Amino acid sequence: MSALIVVDLTPTDSEKLGAYSAQAAETLKPYGGEFLAKGAIESLHGDASFSTKVVIQFPDRDSAVNWYHSDAYQAIIPTRDQGMNSQFHLVS
């Protein structure tokens, strides 16, 4: 069964966020990850804590977890944290 990583984020530095995004996309490939949706959110009910949402699909839970903990992804987390405030959620 496929698994999703859902990212809630608010940009804090557009230059750092751009650098992170380009690198993050490359780290998905070995794990079969692909973006399903990226963009500003419109809250239909309740308050939204973040301004943007990203949904990434993986073939299975192990692929999603292995991607997040991979050396390649872990190496770019400092850039991520400089470019945005975020929460990552695994749905599987």
C-alpha angles and dihedrals in degrees: 000000000000122000131212132213110204117197122197112194148164116203117237102171118023095198093053091042091053092051091048094047093053092050095042093055090058093051091058096063100077090052098047092248121158134177114249097176139000128175153075115325129229112206111224093182132014132001120310114222093194133042101219138041132200124191118196122186124209129185091246145347095270092055091051094048093043090051093051092048096041119121090238094056096039089055092063098046093096089058090046092053091050091051103044149006107238153163124210120206129188116214114188 
